[in-house]
């Protein structure tokens, strides 16, 4: 006798389920064509009523500030080559104390 002799197999039975799956009816090709023509007509109507929205002064100022910051960031990154950045980083690391050189203070 195995421990798996009395195992319930099959799908899970839920309370209150009617037992059947309701399938959707397939749409006919005529309705697809009608829907497509309706969507095309609605899209053309939207395009004809489209009005160009002008940006507010705050939006224009914000975009200008973003553009300036981007230019500044590009200038700063172009100042030093990768080799110079690595050398500077290595110098900075040499200045730091090693974590194992610092004696512990207090219990523990």
Buried (B, 14 or more C-beta within 10 A) or exposed (E): EEEEEEEEEEEEEEEEEEEEEEEEEEEEEEEEEEEEEEEEEEEEEEEEEEEEEEEEEEEEEEEEEEEEEEEEEEEEEEEEEEEEEEEEEEEEEEEEEEEEEEEEEEEE
